[in-house]
C-alpha cells in the first residue's frame, strides 16, 4: 500500500526537450530551497538559449507542498504555469522548481496545444531527474544529566535519528528530528530514558 503522505524532492536536475509545430520547448527541474531563488533560476534558464520568449514555471519550496507559485510568463492565462504545477503536485514533489522555456516557431498552438506542450515538457524534465523521498519529521527535545549523556547519544545514533546537542552545566539537551512514523516508539523510549 502506498504511503499517501510521502513527498519527493529533486537531488539531480532533470532536463527535457519537445518540439511542436516549430515551437521548441526546453524543460528544467531543479531543487529549490526558498522562493527568493526563483527569479534568479528562471532568469539564468532564460539566458541559456538564444530566442527564448517565455519561461513559465511551477515551484514549491517547502517540504509539505503548502508554499507554491506558478507563472505563465505572458502565455494565455492557465496554459503554462498551471499545467506545470499540476504535474509537480501530481508527482508529490516539494522543494522544487520546474521551468519550461519556449522559442516560438511561427505557428500558434492554441490554448489546448500550449497546455499539452508545457505540461508534457515539464513531465519529461521531472522523469529525467532524480528524486528522493522526504520523510516527515517532528522536532522533539530531551534533556539528560552528564552521567546519562553517552548512553542516550549512543542509543539515538543506533536508532538513526538526526540530532543536535547543546551542553550546559547540568548535562546536555538533545534536539531530535523524529520521523513521524517513529513518534510512538520515541515517546516510550523517552520515558525509559528519563526513568533510569
Contact map, one row per residue, 1 for C-alpha under 8 A:
1110000000000000000000000000000000000000000000000000000000000000000000000000000000000000000000000000000000000000000000000000000000000000000000000000000000000000000000000000000000000000000000000000
1111000000000000000000000000000000000000000000000000000000000000000000000000000000000000000000000000000000000000000000000000000000000000000000000000000000000000000000000000000000000000000000000000
1111110000000000000000000000000000000000000000000000000000000000000000000000000000000000000000000000000000000000000000000000000000000000000000000000000000000000000000000000000000000000000000000000
0111110000000000000000000000000000000000000000000000000000000000000000000000000000000000000000000000000000000000000000000000000000000000000000000000000000000000000000000000000000000000000000000000
0011111000000000000000000000000000000000000000000000000000000000000000000000000000000000000000000000000000000000000000000000000000000000000000000000000000000000000000000000000000000000000000000000
0011111100000000000000000000000000000000000000000000000000000000000000000000000000000000000100000000000000000000000000000000000000001111000000000000000000000000000000000000000000000000000000000000
0000111110000000000000000000000000000000000000000000000000000011000000000000000000000000000111000000000000000000000000000000000000001110000000000000000000000000000000000000000000000000000000000000
0000011111000000000000000000000000000000000000000000000000000000000000000000000000000000001111000000000000000000000000000000000000111100000000000000000000000000000000000000000000000000000000000000
0000001111100000000000000000001000000000000000000000000000000000000000000000000000000000000011110000000000000000000000000000000000111100000000000000000000000000000000000000000000000000000000000000
0000000111111000000000000000111000000000000000000000000000000000000000000000000000000000000010110000000000000000000000000000000011110000000000000000000000000000000000000000000000000000000000000000
0000000011111000000000000000011000000000000000000000000000000000000000000000000000000000000000000000000000000000000000000000000011110000000000000000000000000000000000000000000000000000000000000000
0000000001111100000000000000011000000000000000000000000000000000000000000000000000000000000000000000000000000000000000000000000011100000000000000000000000000000000000000000000000000000000000000000
0000000001111110000000000001111000000000000000000000000000000000000000000000000000000000000000000000000000000000000000000000000111000000000000000000000000000000000000000000000000000000000000000000
0000000000011111000000000011110000000000000000000000000000000000000000000000000000000000000000000000000000000000000000000000111111000000000000000000000000000000000000000000000000000000000000000000
0000000000001111100000000111100000000000000000000000000000000000000000000000000000000000000000000000000000000000000000000001110110000000000000000000000000000000000000000000000000000000000000000000
0000000000000111110000000111000000000000000000000000000000000000000000000000000000000000000000000000000000000000000000001101100100000000000000000000000000000000000000000000000000000000000000000000
0000000000000011111000011110000000000000000000000000000000000000000000000000000000000000000000000000000000000000000000001001000000000000000000000000000000000000000000000000000000000000000000000000
0000000000000001111100011100000000000000000000000000000000000000000000000000000000000000000000000000000000000000000010001000000000000000000000000000000000000000000000000000000000000000000000000000
0000000000000000111111111000000000000000000000000000000000000000000000000000000000000000000000000000000000000000000000000000000000000000000000000000000000000000000000000000000000000000000000000000
0000000000000000011111110000000000000000000000000000000000000000000000000000000000000000000000000000000000000000000010000000000000000000000000000000000000000000000000000000000000000000000000000000
0000000000000000001111100000000000000000000000000000000000000000000000000000000000000000000000000000000010101000000000000000000000000000000000000000000000000000000000000000000000000000000000000000
0000000000000000001111110000000000000000000000000000000000000000000000000000000000000000000000000000000111100000000000000000000000000000000000000000000000000000000000000000000000000000000000000000
0000000000000000001111111000000000000000000000000000000000000000000000000000000000000000000000000000011111100000000000000000000000000000000000000000000000000000000000000000000000000000000000000000
0000000000000000111101111100000000000000000000000000000000000000000000000000000000000000000000000000011110000000000000000000000000000000000000000000000000000000000000000000000000000000000000000000
0000000000000000111000111110000000000000000000000000000000000000000000000000000000000000000000000001111000000000000011001000000000000000000000000000000000000000000000000000000000000000000000000000
0000000000000011110000011111000000000000000000000000000000000000000000000000000000000000000000000001110000000000000000001000000000000000000000000000000000000000000000000000000000000000000000000000
0000000000000111100000001111100000000000000000000000000000000000000000000000000000000000000000000111100000000000000000001101100000000000000000000000000000000000000000000000000000000000000000000000
0000000000001111000000000111110000000000000000000000000000000000000000000000000000000000000000001111000000000000000000000100110000000000000000000000000000000000000000000000000000000000000000000000
0000000001001110000000000011111000000000000000000000000000000000000000000000000000000000000000011110000000000000000000000100110010000000000000000000000000000000000000000000000000000000000000000000
0000000001111100000000000001111100000000000000000000000000000000000000000000000000000000000000011100000000000000000000000000000000000000000000000000000000000000000000000000000000000000000000000000
0000000011111000000000000000111110000000000000000000000000000000000000000000000000000000000000111000000000000000000000000000000000000000000000000000000000000000000000000000000000000000000000000000
0000000000000000000000000000011111101100000000000000000000111000000000000000000000000000000000111000000000000000000000000000000000000000000000000000000000000000000000000000000000000000000000000000
0000000000000000000000000000001111101000000000000000000000001100000000000000000000000000000000110000000000000000000000000000000000000000000000000000000000000000000000000000000000000000000000000000
0000000000000000000000000000000111111100000000000000000000001100000000000000000000000000000000100000000000000000000000000000000000000000000000000000000000000000000000000000000000000000000000000000
0000000000000000000000000000000111111100000000000000000000001000000000000000000000000000000000000000000000000000000000000000000000000000000000000000000000000000000000000000000000000000000000000000
0000000000000000000000000000000001111111000000000000000000000000000000000000000000000000000000000000000000000000000000000000000000000000000000000000000000000000000000000000000000000000000000000000
0000000000000000000000000000000111111111100000000000000000000000000000000000000000000000000000000000000000000000000000000000000000000000000000000000000000000000000000000000000000000000000000000000
0000000000000000000000000000000101111111110000000000000000100000000000000000000000000000000000001000000000000000000000000000000000000000000000000000000000000000000000000000000000000000000000000000
0000000000000000000000000000000000011111111000000000000000000000000000000000000000000000000000000000000000000000000000000000000000000000000000000000000000000000000000000000000000000000000000000000
0000000000000000000000000000000000011111111100000000000000000000000000000000000000000000000000000000000000000000000000000000000000000000000000000000000000000000000000000000000000000000000000000000
0000000000000000000000000000000000001111111110000000000000000000000000000000000000000000000000000000000000000000000000000000000000000000000000000000000000000000000000000000000000000000000000000000
0000000000000000000000000000000000000111111111000000001000000000000000000000000000000000000000000010000000000000000000000000000000000000000000000000000000000000000000000000000000000000000000000000
0000000000000000000000000000000000000011111111100000000000000000000000000000000000000000000000000000000000000000000000000000000000000000000000000000000000000000000000000000000000000000000000000000
0000000000000000000000000000000000000001111111110000000000000000000000000000000000000000000000000000000000000000000000000000000000000000000000000000000000000000000000000000000000000000000000000000
0000000000000000000000000000000000000000111111111000001000000000000000000000000000000000000000000000100000000000000000000000000000000000000000000000000000000000000000000000000000000000000000000000
0000000000000000000000000000000000000000011111111001011000000000000000000000000000000000000000000000100000000000000000000000000000000000000000000000000000000000000000000000000000000000000000000000
0000000000000000000000000000000000000000001111111101000000000000000000000000000000000000000000000000000000000000000000000000000000000000000000000000000000000000000000000000000000000000000000000000
0000000000000000000000000000000000000000000111111100000000000000000000000000000000000000000000000000000000000000000000000000000000000000000000000000000000000000000000000000000000000000000000000000
0000000000000000000000000000000000000000000011111111000000000000000000000000000000000000000000000000000000000000000000000000000000000000000000000000000000000000000000000000000000000000000000000000
0000000000000000000000000000000000000000000000111111000000000000000000000000000000000000000000000000000000000000000000000000000000000000000000000000000000000000000000000000000000000000000000000000
0000000000000000000000000000000000000000000000001111100000000000000000000000000000000000000000000000001000000000000000000000000000000000000000000000000000000000000000000000000000000000000000000000
0000000000000000000000000000000000000000000001101111111000000000000000000000000000000000000000000000111100000000000000000000000000000000000000000000000000000000000000000000000000000000000000000000
0000000000000000000000000000000000000000000000000011111000000000000000000000000000000000000000000000111100000000000000000000000000000000000000000000000000000000000000000000000000000000000000000000
0000000000000000000000000000000000000000000001000001111100000000000000001110000000000000000000000000111000000000000000000000000000000000000000000000000000000000000000000000000000000000000000000000
0000000000000000000000000000000000000000010011000001111110000000000000011000000000000000000000000011110000000000000000000000000000000000000000000000000000000000000000000000000000000000000000000000
0000000000000000000000000000000000000000000000000000011111000000000001111000000110000000000000000011100000000000000000000000000000000000000000000000000000000000000000000000000000000000000000000000
0000000000000000000000000000000000000000000000000000001111100000000001110000000110011000000000001111000000000000000000000000000000000000000000000000000000000000000000000000000000000000000000000000
0000000000000000000000000000000000000000000000000000000111110000000111100000000011011001000000001110000000000000000000000000000000000000000000000000000000000000000000000000000000000000000000000000
0000000000000000000000000000000100000100000000000000000011111000000111000000000000001001000000111100000000000000000000000000000000000000000000000000000000000000000000000000000000000000000000000000
0000000000000000000000000000000100000000000000000000000001111100111110000000000000000000000011111000000000000000000000000000000000000000000000000000000000000000000000000000000000000000000000000000
0000000000000000000000000000000111100000000000000000000000111110101100000000000000000000000001111000000000000000000000000000000000000000000000000000000000000000000000000000000000000000000000000000
0000000000000000000000000000000011000000000000000000000000011111111000000000000000000000000001100000000000000000000000000000000000000000000000000000000000000000000000000000000000000000000000000000
0000001000000000000000000000000000000000000000000000000000001111110000000000000000000000000001100000000000000000000000000000000000000100000000000000000000000000000000000000000000000000000000000000
0000001000000000000000000000000000000000000000000000000000000111111000000000000000000000000001000000000000000000000000000000000000000000000000000000000000000000000000000000000000000000000000000000
0000000000000000000000000000000000000000000000000000000000011111111100000000000000000000100111000000000000000000000000000000000000000000000000000000000000000000000000000000000000000000000000000000
0000000000000000000000000000000000000000000000000000000000010111111100000000000000000000000000000000000000000000000000000000000000000000000000000000000000000000000000000000000000000000000000000000
0000000000000000000000000000000000000000000000000000000000011101111110000000000000000000000000000000000000000000000000000000000000000000000000000000000000000000000000000000000000000000000000000000
0000000000000000000000000000000000000000000000000000000001111000111111000000000000000000000000000000000000000000000000000000000000000000000000000000000000000000000000000000000000000000000000000000
0000000000000000000000000000000000000000000000000000000001110000001111100000000000001000000000000000000000000000000000000000000000000000000000000000000000000000000000000000000000000000000000000000
0000000000000000000000000000000000000000000000000000000111100000000111110000000011011000000000000000000000000000000000000000000000000000000000000000000000000000000000000000000000000000000000000000
0000000000000000000000000000000000000000000000000000000111000000000011111000000111000000000000000000000000000000000000000000000000000000000000000000000000000000000000000000000000000000000000000000
0000000000000000000000000000000000000000000000000000001110000000000001111111111111000000000000000000000000000000000000000000000000000000000000000000000000000000000000000000000000000000000000000000
0000000000000000000000000000000000000000000000000000011100000000000000111110000010000000000000000000000000000000000000000000000000000000000000000000000000000000000000000000000000000000000000000000
0000000000000000000000000000000000000000000000000000010000000000000000011111100000000000000000000000000000000000000000000000000000000000000000000000000000000000000000000000000000000000000000000000
0000000000000000000000000000000000000000000000000000010000000000000000011111101100000000000000000000000000000000000000000000000000000000000000000000000000000000000000000000000000000000000000000000
0000000000000000000000000000000000000000000000000000000000000000000000010111111100000000000000000000000000000010000000000000000000000000000000000000000000000000000000000000000000000000000000000000
0000000000000000000000000000000000000000000000000000000000000000000000010111111100000000000000000000000000000000000000000000000000000000000000000000000000000000000000000000000000000000000000000000
0000000000000000000000000000000000000000000000000000000000000000000000010001111111100000000000000000000000000000001000000000000000000000000000000000000000000000000000000000000000000000000000000000
0000000000000000000000000000000000000000000000000000000000000000000000010011111111100000000000000000000000000011011001000000000000000000000000000000000000000000000000000000000000000000000000000000
0000000000000000000000000000000000000000000000000000000110000000000000110011111111110000000000000000000000000000011001100000000000000000000000000000000000000000000000000000000000000000000000000000
0000000000000000000000000000000000000000000000000000000111000000000001111000011111111000000000000000000000000000000001000000000000000000000000000000000000000000000000000000000000000000000000000000
0000000000000000000000000000000000000000000000000000000001000000000001110000011111111100000000000000000000000000000000000000000000000000000000000000000000000000000000000000000000000000000000000000
0000000000000000000000000000000000000000000000000000000000000000000000000000011111111110000000000000000000000000001101100000000000000000000000000000000000000000000000000000000000000000000000000000
0000000000000000000000000000000000000000000000000000000011000000000001000000000111111111000000000110000000000000000001100110000000000000000000000000000000000000000000000000000000000000000000000000
0000000000000000000000000000000000000000000000000000000011100000000011000000000011111111100000000000000000000000000000000000000000000000000000000000000000000000000000000000000000000000000000000000
0000000000000000000000000000000000000000000000000000000000000000000000000000000001111111110000000000000000000000000000000000000000000000000000000000000000000000000000000000000000000000000000000000
0000000000000000000000000000000000000000000000000000000000000000000000000000000000111111111000000000000000000000000000100110000000000000000000000000000000000000000000000000000000000000000000000000
0000000000000000000000000000000000000000000000000000000001100000000000000000000000011111111111000100000000000000000000000000000000000000000000000000000000000000000000000000000000000000000000000000
0000000000000000000000000000000000000000000000000000000000000000100000000000000000001111111110000000000000000000000000000000000000000000000000000000000000000000000000000000000000000000000000000000
0000000000000000000000000000000000000000000000000000000000000000000000000000000000000111111110000000000000000000000000000000000000000000000000000000000000000000000000000000000000000000000000000000
0000000100000000000000000000000000000000000000000000000000000000000000000000000000000011111110000000000000000000000000000000000000000000000000000000000000000000000000000000000000000000000000000000
0000011100000000000000000000000000000000000000000000000000000000100000000000000000000001111111000000000000000000000000000000000000000000000000000000000000000000000000000000000000000000000000000000
0000001111000000000000000000000000000000000000000000000000010000100000000000000000000001111111110000000000000000000000000000000000000000000000000000000000000000000000000000000000000000000000000000
0000001110000000000000000000000000000000000000000000000000011111100000000000000000000001000111110000000000000000000000000000000000000000000000000000000000000000000000000000000000000000000000000000
0000000011000000000000000000001111000000000000000000000000111110000000000000000000000000000011111000000000000000000000000000000000000000000000000000000000000000000000000000000000000000000000000000
0000000011000000000000000000111110000000000000000000000000111000000000000000000000000000000011111100000000000000000000000000000000000000000000000000000000000000000000000000000000000000000000000000
0000000000000000000000000001111100000100000000000000000011111000000000000000000000000000000000111110000000000000000000000000000000000000000000000000000000000000000000000000000000000000000000000000
0000000000000000000000000011110000000000000000000000000011100000000000000000000000010001000000011111000000000000000000000100110000000000000000000000000000000000000000000000000000000000000000000000
0000000000000000000000000011100000000000010000000000001111000000000000000000000000010000000000001111100000000000000000000100000000000000000000000000000000000000000000000000000000000000000000000000
0000000000000000000000001111000000000000000000000000001110000000000000000000000000000000000000000111110000000000000001001100000000000000000000000000000000000000000000000000000000000000000000000000
0000000000000000000000001110000000000000000011000001111100000000000000000000000000000000000000000011111000000000000000000000000000000000000000000000000000000000000000000000000000000000000000000000
0000000000000000000000111100000000000000000000000001111000000000000000000000000000000000000000000001111100000000000000000000000000000000000000000000000000000000000000000000000000000000000000000000
0000000000000000000000111000000000000000000000000011110000000000000000000000000000000000000000000000111110000000000000000000000000000000000000000000000000000000000000000000000000000000000000000000
0000000000000000000001110000000000000000000000000001100000000000000000000000000000000000000000000000011111100000000000000000000000000000000000000000000000000000000000000000000000000000000000000000
0000000000000000000011110000000000000000000000000000000000000000000000000000000000000000000000000000001111100000000000000000000000000000000000000000000000000000000000000000000000000000000000000000
0000000000000000000001100000000000000000000000000000000000000000000000000000000000000000000000000000000111110000000000000000000000000000000000000000000000000000000000000000000000000000000000000000
0000000000000000000011100000000000000000000000000000000000000000000000000000000000000000000000000000000111111000000000000000000000000000000000000000000000000000000000000000000000000000000000000000
0000000000000000000000000000000000000000000000000000000000000000000000000000000000000000000000000000000001111100000000000000000000000000000000000000000000000000000000000000000000000000000000000000
0000000000000000000010000000000000000000000000000000000000000000000000000000000000000000000000000000000000111111110000000000000000000000000000000000000000000000000000000000000000000000000000000000
0000000000000000000000000000000000000000000000000000000000000000000000000000000000000000000000000000000000011111110000000000000000000000000000000000000000000000000000000000000000000000000000000000
0000000000000000000000000000000000000000000000000000000000000000000000000001001000000000000000000000000000001111111000000000000000000000000000000000000000000000000000000000000000000000000000000000
0000000000000000000000000000000000000000000000000000000000000000000000000000001000000000000000000000000000001111111100000000000000000000000000000000000000000000000000000000000000000000000000000000
0000000000000000000000000000000000000000000000000000000000000000000000000000000000000000000000000000000000001111111110000000000000000000000000000000000000000000000000000000000000000000000000000000
0000000000000000000000000000000000000000000000000000000000000000000000000000001100000000000000000000000000001111111111000000000000000000000000000000000000000000000000000000000000000000000000000000
0000000000000000000000000000000000000000000000000000000000000000000000000000011100100000000000000000000000000011111111100000000000000000000000000000000000000000000000000000000000000000000000000000
0000000000000000000000000000000000000000000000000000000000000000000000000000000000100000000000000000000000000001111111110000000000000000000000000000000000000000000000000000000000000000000000000000
0000000000000000010100001000000000000000000000000000000000000000000000000000000000000000000000000000000000000000111111111000000000000000000000000000000000000000000000000000000000000000000000000000
0000000000000000000000001000000000000000000000000000000000000000000000000000001110110000000000000001000000000000011111111100000000000000000000000000000000000000000000000000000000000000000000000000
0000000000000000000000000000000000000000000000000000000000000000000000000000000100110010000000000000000000000000001111111110000000000000000000000000000000000000000000000000000000000000000000000000
0000000000000000000000000000000000000000000000000000000000000000000000000000000000000000000000000000000000000000000111111111000000000000000000000000000000000000000000000000000000000000000000000000
0000000000000001110000001110000000000000000000000000000000000000000000000000000000000000000000000001000000000000000011111111100000000000000000000000000000000000000000000000000000000000000000000000
0000000000000001000000000011100000000000000000000000000000000000000000000000000000010010000000000111000000000000000001111111110000000000000000000000000000000000000000000000000000000000000000000000
0000000000000000000000000000000000000000000000000000000000000000000000000000000000010010000000000000000000000000000000111111111000000000000000000000000000000000000000000000000000000000000000000000
0000000000000011100000000010000000000000000000000000000000000000000000000000000000000000000000000000000000000000000000011111111100000000000000000000000000000000000000000000000000000000000000000000
0000000000000111000000000011100000000000000000000000000000000000000000000000000000000000000000000100000000000000000000001111111110000000000000000000000000000000000000000000000000000000000000000000
0000000000000110000000000001100000000000000000000000000000000000000000000000000000000000000000000100000000000000000000000111111111000000000000000000000000000000000000000000000000000000000000000000
0000000000000100000000000000000000000000000000000000000000000000000000000000000000000000000000000000000000000000000000000011111111000000000000000000000000000000000000000000000000000000000000000000
0000000000001111000000000000000000000000000000000000000000000000000000000000000000000000000000000000000000000000000000000001111111000000000000000000000000000000000000000000000000000000000000000000
0000000001111110000000000000100000000000000000000000000000000000000000000000000000000000000000000000000000000000000000000000111111100000000000000000000000000000000000000000000000000000000000000000
0000000001111100000000000000000000000000000000000000000000000000000000000000000000000000000000000000000000000000000000000000011111110000000000000000000000000000000000000000000000000000000000000000
0000000111110000000000000000000000000000000000000000000000000000000000000000000000000000000000000000000000000000000000000000000011111000000000000000000000000000000000000000000000000000000000000000
0000000111100000000000000000000000000000000000000000000000000000000000000000000000000000000000000000000000000000000000000000000001111100000000000000000000000000000000000000000000000000000000000000
0000011110000000000000000000000000000000000000000000000000000000000000000000000000000000000000000000000000000000000000000000000000111110000000000000000000000000000000000000000000000000000000000000
0000011110000000000000000000000000000000000000000000000000000010000000000000000000000000000000000000000000000000000000000000000000011111000000000000000000000000000000000000000000000000000000000000
0000011000000000000000000000000000000000000000000000000000000000000000000000000000000000000000000000000000000000000000000000000000001111100000000000000000000000000000000000000000110000000000000000
0000010000000000000000000000000000000000000000000000000000000000000000000000000000000000000000000000000000000000000000000000000000000111110000000000000000000000000000000000000000110000000000000000
0000000000000000000000000000000000000000000000000000000000000000000000000000000000000000000000000000000000000000000000000000000000000011111000000000000000000000000000000000000011110000000000000000
0000000000000000000000000000000000000000000000000000000000000000000000000000000000000000000000000000000000000000000000000000000000000001111100000000000000000000000000000000000011110000000000000000
0000000000000000000000000000000000000000000000000000000000000000000000000000000000000000000000000000000000000000000000000000000000000000111110000000000000000000000000000000001111000000000000000000
0000000000000000000000000000000000000000000000000000000000000000000000000000000000000000000000000000000000000000000000000000000000000000011111000000000000000000000000000000001111000000000000000000
0000000000000000000000000000000000000000000000000000000000000000000000000000000000000000000000000000000000000000000000000000000000000000001111100000000000000000000000000000111100000000000000000000
0000000000000000000000000000000000000000000000000000000000000000000000000000000000000000000000000000000000000000000000000000000000000000000111110000000000000000000000000000111100000000000001000000
0000000000000000000000000000000000000000000000000000000000000000000000000000000000000000000000000000000000000000000000000000000000000000000011111000000000000000000000000011110000000000000000000000
0000000000000000000000000000000000000000000000000000000000000000000000000000000000000000000000000000000000000000000000000000000000000000000001111101100000000000000000000011100000000000000000000100
0000000000000000000000000000000000000000000000000000000000000000000000000000000000000000000000000000000000000000000000000000000000000000000000111111100000000000000000000111000000000000000000000000
0000000000000000000000000000000000000000000000000000000000000000000000000000000000000000000000000000000000000000000000000000000000000000000000011111100000000000000000000111000000000000000000000000
0000000000000000000000000000000000000000000000000000000000000000000000000000000000000000000000000000000000000000000000000000000000000000000000001111110000000000000000000010000000000000000000000000
0000000000000000000000000000000000000000000000000000000000000000000000000000000000000000000000000000000000000000000000000000000000000000000000011111111100000000000000000000000000000000000000000000
0000000000000000000000000000000000000000000000000000000000000000000000000000000000000000000000000000000000000000000000000000000000000000000000011111111110000000000000000011000000000000000000000000
0000000000000000000000000000000000000000000000000000000000000000000000000000000000000000000000000000000000000000000000000000000000000000000000000011111111000000000000000000000000000000000000000000
0000000000000000000000000000000000000000000000000000000000000000000000000000000000000000000000000000000000000000000000000000000000000000000000000001111111100000000000000000000000000000000000000000
0000000000000000000000000000000000000000000000000000000000000000000000000000000000000000000000000000000000000000000000000000000000000000000000000001111111110000000000000000000000000000000000001000
0000000000000000000000000000000000000000000000000000000000000000000000000000000000000000000000000000000000000000000000000000000000000000000000000000111111111000000000000000000000000000000000000000
0000000000000000000000000000000000000000000000000000000000000000000000000000000000000000000000000000000000000000000000000000000000000000000000000000011111111100000000000000000000000000000000000000
0000000000000000000000000000000000000000000000000000000000000000000000000000000000000000000000000000000000000000000000000000000000000000000000000000001111111110000000000000000000000000000000000000
0000000000000000000000000000000000000000000000000000000000000000000000000000000000000000000000000000000000000000000000000000000000000000000000000000000111111111100000000000000000000000000000000000
0000000000000000000000000000000000000000000000000000000000000000000000000000000000000000000000000000000000000000000000000000000000000000000000000000000011111111110000000000000000000000000000000000
0000000000000000000000000000000000000000000000000000000000000000000000000000000000000000000000000000000000000000000000000000000000000000000000000000000001111111100000000000000000000000000000000000
0000000000000000000000000000000000000000000000000000000000000000000000000000000000000000000000000000000000000000000000000000000000000000000000000000000000111111100000000000000000000000000000000000
0000000000000000000000000000000000000000000000000000000000000000000000000000000000000000000000000000000000000000000000000000000000000000000000000000000000011111110000000000000000000000000000000000
0000000000000000000000000000000000000000000000000000000000000000000000000000000000000000000000000000000000000000000000000000000000000000000000000000000000011111111000000000000111100000000000000000
0000000000000000000000000000000000000000000000000000000000000000000000000000000000000000000000000000000000000000000000000000000000000000000000000000000000001001111100000000000111000000000000000000
0000000000000000000000000000000000000000000000000000000000000000000000000000000000000000000000000000000000000000000000000000000000000000000000000000000000000000111110000000011110000000000000000000
0000000000000000000000000000000000000000000000000000000000000000000000000000000000000000000000000000000000000000000000000000000000000000000000000000000000000000011111000000011100000000000000000000
0000000000000000000000000000000000000000000000000000000000000000000000000000000000000000000000000000000000000000000000000000000000000000000000000000000000000000001111100001111000000000000000000000
0000000000000000000000000000000000000000000000000000000000000000000000000000000000000000000000000000000000000000000000000000000000000000000000000000000000000000000111110001110000000000000000000000
0000000000000000000000000000000000000000000000000000000000000000000000000000000000000000000000000000000000000000000000000000000000000000000000000000000000000000000011111011100000000000000000000000
0000000000000000000000000000000000000000000000000000000000000000000000000000000000000000000000000000000000000000000000000000000000000000000000000000000000000000000001111111100000000000000000000000
0000000000000000000000000000000000000000000000000000000000000000000000000000000000000000000000000000000000000000000000000000000000000000000000000000000000000000000000111110000000000000000000000000
0000000000000000000000000000000000000000000000000000000000000000000000000000000000000000000000000000000000000000000000000000000000000000000000001100000000000000000000011111000000000000000000000000
0000000000000000000000000000000000000000000000000000000000000000000000000000000000000000000000000000000000000000000000000000000000000000000000111110100000000000000000111111100000000000000000000000
0000000000000000000000000000000000000000000000000000000000000000000000000000000000000000000000000000000000000000000000000000000000000000000000111100100000000000000011110111110000000000000000000000
0000000000000000000000000000000000000000000000000000000000000000000000000000000000000000000000000000000000000000000000000000000000000000000011110000000000000000000011110011111000000000000000000000
0000000000000000000000000000000000000000000000000000000000000000000000000000000000000000000000000000000000000000000000000000000000000000000011100000000000000000001111000001111100000000000000000000
0000000000000000000000000000000000000000000000000000000000000000000000000000000000000000000000000000000000000000000000000000000000000000001111000000000000000000001110000000111110000000000000000000
0000000000000000000000000000000000000000000000000000000000000000000000000000000000000000000000000000000000000000000000000000000000000000001111000000000000000000111100000000011111000000000000000000
0000000000000000000000000000000000000000000000000000000000000000000000000000000000000000000000000000000000000000000000000000000000000000111100000000000000000000111000000000001111100000000000000000
0000000000000000000000000000000000000000000000000000000000000000000000000000000000000000000000000000000000000000000000000000000000000000111100000000000000000000110000000000000111110110010000000000
0000000000000000000000000000000000000000000000000000000000000000000000000000000000000000000000000000000000000000000000000000000000000011110000000000000000000000100000000000000011111110000000000000
0000000000000000000000000000000000000000000000000000000000000000000000000000000000000000000000000000000000000000000000000000000000000011110000000000000000000000000000000000000001111110000000000000
0000000000000000000000000000000000000000000000000000000000000000000000000000000000000000000000000000000000000000000000000000000000000000000000000000000000000000000000000000000000111111000000000000
0000000000000000000000000000000000000000000000000000000000000000000000000000000000000000000000000000000000000000000000000000000000000000000000000000000000000000000000000000000001111111110000000000
0000000000000000000000000000000000000000000000000000000000000000000000000000000000000000000000000000000000000000000000000000000000000000000000000000000000000000000000000000000001111111111000000000
0000000000000000000000000000000000000000000000000000000000000000000000000000000000000000000000000000000000000000000000000000000000000000000000000000000000000000000000000000000000001111111100000000
0000000000000000000000000000000000000000000000000000000000000000000000000000000000000000000000000000000000000000000000000000000000000000000000000000000000000000000000000000000000000111111110000000
0000000000000000000000000000000000000000000000000000000000000000000000000000000000000000000000000000000000000000000000000000000000000000000000000000000000000000000000000000000001000111111111000000
0000000000000000000000000000000000000000000000000000000000000000000000000000000000000000000000000000000000000000000000000000000000000000000000000000000000000000000000000000000000000011111111100000
0000000000000000000000000000000000000000000000000000000000000000000000000000000000000000000000000000000000000000000000000000000000000000000000000000000000000000000000000000000000000001111111110000
0000000000000000000000000000000000000000000000000000000000000000000000000000000000000000000000000000000000000000000000000000000000000000000000000000000000000000000000000000000000000000111111111000
0000000000000000000000000000000000000000000000000000000000000000000000000000000000000000000000000000000000000000000000000000000000000000000001000000000000000000000000000000000000000000011111111100
0000000000000000000000000000000000000000000000000000000000000000000000000000000000000000000000000000000000000000000000000000000000000000000000000000000000000000000000000000000000000000001111111110
0000000000000000000000000000000000000000000000000000000000000000000000000000000000000000000000000000000000000000000000000000000000000000000000000000000000000000000000000000000000000000000111111111
0000000000000000000000000000000000000000000000000000000000000000000000000000000000000000000000000000000000000000000000000000000000000000000000000000000100000000000000000000000000000000000011111111
0000000000000000000000000000000000000000000000000000000000000000000000000000000000000000000000000000000000000000000000000000000000000000000000010000000000000000000000000000000000000000000001111111
0000000000000000000000000000000000000000000000000000000000000000000000000000000000000000000000000000000000000000000000000000000000000000000000000000000000000000000000000000000000000000000000111111
0000000000000000000000000000000000000000000000000000000000000000000000000000000000000000000000000000000000000000000000000000000000000000000000000000000000000000000000000000000000000000000000011111
